[in-house]
């Protein structure tokens, strides 16, 4: 099997979302080579390859919705090469031939075309597919990896020479600084301005990270919890809003909040990509007690046991809220990721919320990435800085966690 003509660095395996959702552009080179093999040397109209998702399969044709929301109809012939590759592939070494009958709605495909006359109807030379079930399995695995081996917090300092990023985190045991080690093999990504979608995150570098950024990393934590060797780092400039809800408009998909820090009202857009969660009162009180430096008398935490995740059984004694040990504390973001999604209608006027949102661009609304309700005990127990460290901008529906919902 042929090796790709060129590669995009970890384009498939580099992130929880892209590993399953985006077909690597570097496959175009291999697709072109395969398509040429055994093809008559008849001059053909040069047409850019199409990358997108199968919308319909009818007869001997595919209708593909491209990543730019356009639709292309392609005809599959007996000469068309049909291949299947697993998510994470960077070349065609694992490609296998499949029959046309196995293509179905929702599969991701990269198609090399030959169009003659009507550009809306083209003949497929090569179709390389990632099956939607394979993508779902890969995403589930990588979400689990981010959940188990992730850390998040606010960037406090950056040392490019040493490849070190110091972040402030909020654990169940309180505030803790952690040094994130970003080596040459660490994949760096950064959220696109104004976007809440992890799929929009682009390849970045340590030089783009600045104090005050939000950071999420996946890797291995040291035994003492003071350092974190990162395999992947995602950063972005986001807003942290803690305040009281003034109004909720489910039809418009907005929450109006009185920001406790600025004393101004802020309209926040809630999209299908926003993560909405609510802390149960008992868990919120336990976390607040730990943030204040003690444990609530009579609580499982006070007895040396961790607060159970919502809807789950208590963890073993000493396991920590985030599973990092009684003294390690654990990442509260991991606990939040286990909470059941809450619809926008569950949030009411007068309720306290904590929000991580996009910074907002000119003529663009501030859009929520995470909205957390049931936080009255936390706001009473923390400063504004500590509150900002509790939430990270990790949109769990788009890379590394439970699916978000409304």
C-alpha positions as a printed NumPy array, in Angstrom:
array([[  0.   ,   0.   ,   0.   ],
       [  1.256,   3.397,  -0.871],
       [  2.547,   5.926,   1.602],
       [  1.068,   9.419,   1.487],
       [  2.873,  11.96 ,  -0.648],
       [  2.835,  14.4  ,   2.268],
       [  1.436,  14.493,   5.805],
       [ -0.244,  16.987,   8.047],
       [  1.136,  16.655,  11.545],
       [ -1.15 ,  14.317,  13.47 ],
       [ -4.064,  15.485,  11.363],
       [ -6.084,  12.42 ,  12.249],
       [ -4.747,  11.408,  15.654],
       [ -3.873,  14.833,  16.982],
       [ -7.132,  15.6  ,  18.808],
       [-10.218,  13.974,  20.214],
       [-12.465,  15.456,  17.571],
       [-10.294,  15.628,  14.489],
       [ -9.295,  12.009,  14.908],
       [-12.837,  11.053,  14.059],
       [-14.384,  13.93 ,  12.178],
       [-11.866,  15.39 ,   9.703],
       [-10.456,  13.449,   6.79 ],
       [ -6.787,  14.303,   6.345],
       [ -6.021,  16.469,   3.353],
       [ -2.802,  14.564,   2.91 ],
       [ -4.866,  11.611,   1.699],
       [ -5.434,  13.608,  -1.468],
       [ -1.929,  12.804,  -2.631],
       [ -2.451,   9.097,  -2.104],
       [ -5.918,   9.219,  -3.608],
       [ -4.546,  10.892,  -6.705],
       [ -1.853,   8.245,  -7.121],
       [ -4.32 ,   5.404,  -6.631],
       [ -6.797,   7.004,  -8.977],
       [ -4.195,   7.273, -11.707],
       [ -3.161,   3.653, -11.472],
       [ -4.956,   1.708, -14.177],
       [ -6.853,   4.783, -15.402],
       [ -6.75 ,   5.502, -19.139],
       [ -4.599,   8.486, -20.055],
       [ -7.649,  10.358, -21.36 ],
       [ -7.426,  14.078, -20.524],
       [ -9.936,  14.968, -17.798],
       [-11.202,  18.182, -16.383],
       [ -9.204,  18.941, -13.25 ],
       [-11.559,  19.119, -10.281],
       [-10.535,  19.704,  -6.657],
       [-11.164,  16.732,  -4.358],
       [-14.305,  16.877,  -2.217],
       [-14.21 ,  16.291,   1.524],
       [-17.403,  16.021,   3.565],
       [-20.192,  13.818,   4.872],
       [-22.483,  11.529,   2.906],
       [-26.007,  12.983,   2.904],
       [-27.745,  10.365,   0.758],
       [-26.95 ,   7.149,  -1.066],
       [-29.204,   6.503,  -4.053],
       [-28.648,   3.992,  -6.829],
       [-25.071,   4.417,  -7.978],
       [-24.589,   7.955,  -6.674],
       [-23.611,   9.755,  -3.489],
       [-24.744,  13.203,  -2.391],
       [-22.036,  14.743,  -0.234],
       [-22.395,  17.736,   2.061],
       [-18.993,  19.383,   2.055],
       [-17.339,  21.098,   5.009],
       [-18.372,  24.42 ,   3.475],
       [-22.065,  23.334,   3.526],
       [-22.226,  22.919,  -0.261],
       [-23.653,  19.767,  -1.837],
       [-21.999,  17.672,  -4.521],
       [-23.526,  14.692,  -6.285],
       [-21.072,  12.086,  -7.533],
       [-21.591,   8.974,  -9.609],
       [-19.809,   5.766,  -8.636],
       [-18.85 ,   3.419, -11.481],
       [-17.293,  -0.005, -11.704],
       [-13.924,   1.711, -12.185],
       [-14.2  ,   3.769,  -8.984],
       [-11.777,   2.697,  -6.251],
       [-13.67 ,   2.396,  -2.951],
       [-11.543,   2.338,   0.213],
       [-12.126,   2.37 ,   3.95 ],
       [ -9.574,   3.668,   6.465],
       [ -9.788,   3.66 ,  10.274],
       [ -9.936,   6.972,  12.165],
       [ -6.43 ,   8.078,  13.087],
       [ -4.89 ,   7.002,   9.768],
       [ -2.2  ,   9.258,   8.338],
       [ -1.645,   7.146,   5.221],
       [ -3.314,   4.341,   3.302],
       [ -1.334,   1.485,   4.846],
       [ -4.466,   0.254,   6.631],
       [ -6.894,   0.954,   3.795],
       [ -9.103,  -1.872,   2.616],
       [-11.445,  -2.186,  -0.327],
       [-15.158,  -2.103,   0.454],
       [-18.293,  -2.576,  -1.657],
       [-20.493,   0.389,  -2.537],
       [-23.306,  -1.175,  -0.478],
       [-21.389,  -0.392,   2.74 ],
       [-21.545,   3.367,   2.259],
       [-24.207,   5.031,   4.358],
       [-25.455,   8.412,   5.5  ],
       [-23.097,  10.046,   7.992],
       [-19.874,   8.463,   6.708],
       [-17.001,  10.888,   6.215],
       [-15.472,  10.72 ,   2.75 ],
       [-12.733,  12.216,   0.616],
       [-13.508,  11.911,  -3.082],
       [-11.298,  12.505,  -6.109],
       [-13.556,  13.509,  -8.977],
       [-13.718,  13.648, -12.729],
       [-16.28 ,  16.18 , -13.906],
       [-17.282,  16.689, -17.529],
       [-19.828,  19.288, -18.499],
       [-22.122,  19.825, -15.515],
       [-19.897,  20.423, -12.432],
       [-22.831,  19.548, -10.17 ],
       [-22.748,  15.925, -11.342],
       [-19.323,  14.277, -11.241],
       [-17.866,  10.807, -11.538],
       [-15.859,   9.479,  -8.623],
       [-12.36 ,   8.207,  -9.409],
       [-11.518,   7.321,  -5.778],
       [-13.626,   7.378,  -2.598],
       [-11.849,   7.083,   0.765],
       [-14.256,   6.688,   3.676],
       [-14.239,   6.709,   7.445],
       [-17.326,   4.875,   8.684],
       [-19.457,   6.812,  11.141],
       [-19.504,   3.885,  13.598],
       [-15.7  ,   3.749,  13.565],
       [-15.617,   7.502,  14.168],
       [-18.027,   7.219,  17.111],
       [-15.94 ,   4.469,  18.723],
       [-12.732,   6.462,  18.278],
       [-14.312,   9.588,  19.713],
       [-15.661,   7.691,  22.725],
       [-12.195,   6.3  ,  23.433],
       [-10.479,   9.661,  23.102],
       [-13.118,  11.425,  25.223],
       [-12.391,   8.855,  27.918],
       [ -8.667,   9.554,  27.602],
       [ -9.203,  13.316,  28.01 ],
       [-11.522,  12.676,  30.928],
       [ -9.111,  10.356,  32.737],
       [ -5.84 ,  12.051,  31.853],
       [ -6.762,  15.722,  31.467],
       [ -6.073,  18.872,  33.427],
       [ -7.307,  22.435,  33.02 ],
       [ -6.749,  25.883,  34.44 ],
       [ -5.695,  29.485,  33.877],
       [ -2.235,  30.232,  32.484],
       [ -0.113,  32.171,  35.   ],
       [  3.233,  32.217,  33.2  ],
       [  4.967,  30.821,  30.124],
       [  8.64 ,  29.862,  29.747],
       [  9.203,  29.054,  26.039],
       [ 12.885,  28.278,  26.589],
       [ 12.041,  25.535,  29.081],
       [  8.825,  24.472,  27.352],
       [  6.917,  25.11 ,  30.564],
       [  3.499,  26.622,  31.23 ],
       [  2.44 ,  27.306,  34.8  ],
       [ -1.306,  27.122,  35.324],
       [ -3.465,  27.815,  38.336],
       [ -5.893,  24.984,  38.992],
       [ -8.68 ,  24.543,  41.482],
       [ -8.786,  21.074,  42.983],
       [-11.059,  19.639,  45.626],
       [ -8.245,  20.338,  48.084],
       [ -7.994,  23.977,  47.049],
       [ -5.846,  26.155,  44.802],
       [ -2.745,  24.556,  43.25 ],
       [ -0.179,  25.649,  40.658],
       [  0.897,  23.004,  38.149],
       [  3.716,  23.16 ,  35.588],
       [  2.585,  21.819,  32.219],
       [  5.579,  20.473,  30.307],
       [  5.219,  20.991,  26.544],
       [  8.005,  19.256,  24.634],
       [  8.778,  19.   ,  20.932],
       [  6.321,  16.129,  20.528],
       [  3.461,  17.957,  22.299],
       [  0.634,  18.868,  19.936],
       [ -0.393,  22.498,  20.5  ],
       [ -3.791,  23.783,  19.394],
       [ -5.615,  27.065,  19.888],
       [ -9.283,  27.939,  19.692],
       [-10.287,  30.144,  16.777],
       [-11.384,  33.651,  17.881],
       [-15.115,  33.768,  18.558],
       [-15.569,  30.005,  18.13 ],
       [-16.684,  27.511,  20.769],
       [-15.988,  24.509,  18.528],
       [-12.956,  22.414,  19.268],
       [-13.074,  21.264,  15.663],
       [-12.156,  24.837,  14.703],
       [ -9.033,  24.788,  16.881],
       [ -5.955,  25.242,  14.729],
       [ -2.381,  24.049,  15.055],
       [ -0.56 ,  26.491,  17.324],
       [  2.696,  26.901,  19.219],
       [  3.935,  27.678,  22.704],
       [  4.7  ,  31.232,  21.572],
       [  0.962,  31.961,  21.237],
       [  0.172,  31.072,  24.849],
       [ -0.196,  34.069,  27.175],
       [ -0.931,  34.611,  30.876],
       [ -4.679,  34.721,  31.415],
       [ -5.411,  32.147,  28.704],
       [ -7.51 ,  29.116,  29.504],
       [ -5.689,  25.826,  29.016],
       [ -6.639,  22.194,  28.791],
       [ -3.999,  19.466,  28.497],
       [ -3.947,  15.708,  28.12 ],
       [ -1.004,  13.677,  29.384],
       [  0.564,  12.275,  32.545],
       [  0.575,  13.933,  35.947],
       [  3.596,  13.535,  38.217],
       [  3.267,  11.598,  41.45 ],
       [  3.26 ,  14.763,  43.554],
       [  0.859,  16.55 ,  41.198],
       [  3.246,  19.489,  40.725],
       [  3.955,  18.852,  37.04 ],
       [  2.121,  17.475,  34.026],
       [  3.822,  15.996,  30.94 ],
       [  1.49 ,  16.983,  28.103],
       [  0.833,  15.001,  24.951],
       [ -1.624,  17.631,  23.738],
       [ -2.42 ,  21.195,  24.834],
       [ -5.38 ,  23.343,  23.804],
       [ -5.488,  27.041,  24.724],
       [ -7.632,  30.063,  24.05 ],
       [ -8.571,  33.537,  25.243],
       [-11.957,  33.358,  26.914],
       [-14.151,  35.28 ,  29.301],
       [-15.166,  34.093,  32.737],
       [-18.505,  35.441,  33.955],
       [-19.929,  34.801,  37.408],
       [-23.233,  36.421,  38.184],
       [-26.983,  36.317,  38.654],
       [-29.414,  35.493,  35.867],
       [-31.61 ,  38.451,  34.935],
       [-33.524,  36.73 ,  32.14 ],
       [-33.627,  33.51 ,  30.126],
       [-34.994,  33.387,  26.565],
       [-35.142,  29.764,  25.353],
       [-36.559,  30.815,  21.966],
       [-33.67 ,  33.194,  21.299],
       [-31.199,  30.884,  23.056],
       [-29.838,  33.578,  25.37 ],
       [-29.125,  34.17 ,  29.06 ],
       [-28.845,  37.697,  30.426],
       [-26.534,  37.8  ,  33.434],
       [-25.573,  40.514,  35.889],
       [-21.785,  40.132,  36.066],
       [-20.694,  40.31 ,  39.71 ],
       [-17.237,  41.567,  38.729],
       [-18.231,  44.388,  36.369],
       [-21.718,  45.085,  37.785],
       [-22.968,  45.188,  34.189],
       [-25.546,  43.031,  32.433],
       [-24.283,  40.673,  29.727],
       [-26.31 ,  38.838,  27.091],
       [-24.761,  35.43 ,  26.46 ],
       [-25.733,  33.304,  23.48 ],
       [-26.254,  29.59 ,  24.133],
       [-25.617,  27.441,  21.045],
       [-25.937,  23.737,  20.3  ],
       [-22.229,  23.472,  21.112],
       [-22.58 ,  25.029,  24.567],
       [-22.237,  22.767,  27.6  ],
       [-24.936,  23.303,  30.23 ],
       [-24.608,  21.646,  33.649],
       [-26.019,  22.03 ,  37.157],
       [-24.283,  21.101,  40.395],
       [-26.468,  19.209,  42.881],
       [-26.641,  21.18 ,  46.149],
       [-24.888,  18.528,  48.244],
       [-21.925,  18.291,  45.881],
       [-21.71 ,  22.087,  45.594],
       [-21.6  ,  22.382,  49.396],
       [-18.908,  19.71 ,  49.653],
       [-16.752,  21.407,  47.033],
       [-17.256,  24.797,  48.683],
       [-16.196,  23.383,  52.034],
       [-13.02 ,  21.991,  50.518],
       [-12.299,  25.272,  48.731],
       [-12.502,  27.055,  52.069],
       [ -9.905,  24.656,  53.445],
       [-12.046,  22.234,  55.373],
       [-14.606,  19.512,  54.986],
       [-18.256,  19.746,  55.852],
       [-18.877,  17.919,  59.145],
       [-20.509,  14.575,  58.639],
       [-19.964,  14.588,  54.871],
       [-18.306,  11.699,  53.019],
       [-15.405,  14.061,  52.258],
       [-14.841,  14.666,  55.945],
       [-14.637,  10.923,  56.462],
       [-11.828,  10.668,  53.921],
       [-14.088,   9.679,  51.02 ],
       [-14.629,  11.518,  47.796],
       [-17.841,  13.221,  46.799],
       [-19.585,  10.872,  44.358],
       [-20.183,  11.966,  40.8  ],
       [-23.787,  12.888,  40.078],
       [-25.876,   9.759,  39.718],
       [-22.943,   7.515,  40.626],
       [-21.743,   5.513,  43.586],
       [-19.212,   6.886,  46.087],
       [-15.573,   6.328,  45.215],
       [-13.204,   4.351,  47.342],
       [-11.802,   6.141,  50.415],
       [ -8.949,   8.449,  49.517],
       [ -9.693,   8.448,  45.794],
       [-10.33 ,  12.197,  45.641],
       [-13.058,  14.029,  43.789],
       [-11.101,  13.951,  40.583],
       [ -9.58 ,  10.547,  41.199],
       [ -6.124,  11.926,  42.046],
       [ -5.874,  10.86 ,  45.654],
       [ -6.994,  12.354,  48.961],
       [ -4.05 ,  14.744,  49.097],
       [ -3.927,  15.426,  45.359],
       [ -7.433,  16.821,  45.276],
       [ -8.325,  16.116,  41.672],
       [ -9.472,  18.222,  38.762],
       [-12.969,  19.593,  39.294],
       [-13.421,  19.772,  35.528],
       [-13.418,  15.984,  35.479],
       [-16.256,  15.933,  38.   ],
       [-18.217,  18.54 ,  36.027],
       [-17.824,  16.461,  32.885],
       [-19.715,  13.606,  34.546],
       [-22.756,  15.728,  35.353],
       [-25.93 ,  15.241,  33.345],
       [-26.626,  17.917,  30.73 ],
       [-29.311,  20.448,  31.687],
       [-31.678,  22.162,  29.229],
       [-31.67 ,  25.951,  28.994],
       [-35.195,  25.995,  30.398],
       [-33.903,  24.618,  33.719],
       [-32.09 ,  27.905,  34.404],
       [-34.231,  30.544,  36.131],
       [-34.141,  34.264,  36.872],
       [-32.303,  34.973,  40.141],
       [-30.116,  31.867,  39.893],
       [-26.334,  32.184,  40.251],
       [-24.267,  30.864,  37.351],
       [-20.652,  30.601,  36.301],
       [-19.958,  30.892,  32.577],
       [-16.945,  30.42 ,  30.327],
       [-17.584,  32.166,  27.009],
       [-15.895,  33.388,  23.866],
       [-14.245,  36.77 ,  24.149],
       [-16.71 ,  38.254,  21.693],
       [-15.689,  39.905,  18.438],
       [-16.973,  43.087,  16.828],
       [-20.616,  42.599,  15.795],
       [-20.497,  39.032,  17.175],
       [-22.283,  37.878,  20.342],
       [-20.574,  36.483,  23.406],
       [-21.236,  32.743,  23.14 ],
       [-21.242,  30.337,  26.064],
       [-18.906,  27.368,  26.081],
       [-19.847,  26.232,  29.587],
       [-22.756,  27.329,  31.781],
       [-22.759,  25.935,  35.319],
       [-25.696,  26.393,  37.658],
       [-26.107,  25.508,  41.324],
       [-22.961,  27.46 ,  42.16 ],
       [-24.16 ,  29.703,  45.016],
       [-22.034,  27.822,  47.614],
       [-18.963,  28.037,  45.353],
       [-19.277,  31.788,  44.775],
       [-19.624,  32.341,  48.49 ],
       [-16.503,  30.271,  49.168],
       [-14.161,  31.664,  46.481],
       [-12.674,  34.862,  45.151],
       [-13.24 ,  35.921,  41.539],
       [ -9.828,  34.502,  40.596],
       [-10.586,  31.163,  42.208],
       [-13.988,  31.026,  40.551],
       [-12.339,  31.581,  37.17 ],
       [-10.03 ,  28.626,  37.796],
       [-12.862,  26.213,  38.491],
       [-14.182,  26.203,  34.946],
       [-12.099,  25.66 ,  31.827],
       [-13.29 ,  26.264,  28.271],
       [-13.334,  22.623,  27.351],
       [-16.449,  22.145,  25.239],
       [-17.072,  18.495,  25.975],
       [-19.305,  18.048,  22.954],
       [-16.387,  18.959,  20.725],
       [-13.374,  17.223,  22.037],
       [-12.757,  15.204,  25.082],
       [-15.706,  14.496,  27.309],
       [-19.337,  13.693,  27.625],
       [-21.63 ,  14.956,  24.943],
       [-23.106,  18.269,  25.704],
       [-26.754,  18.887,  25.488],
       [-29.415,  21.377,  26.212]])
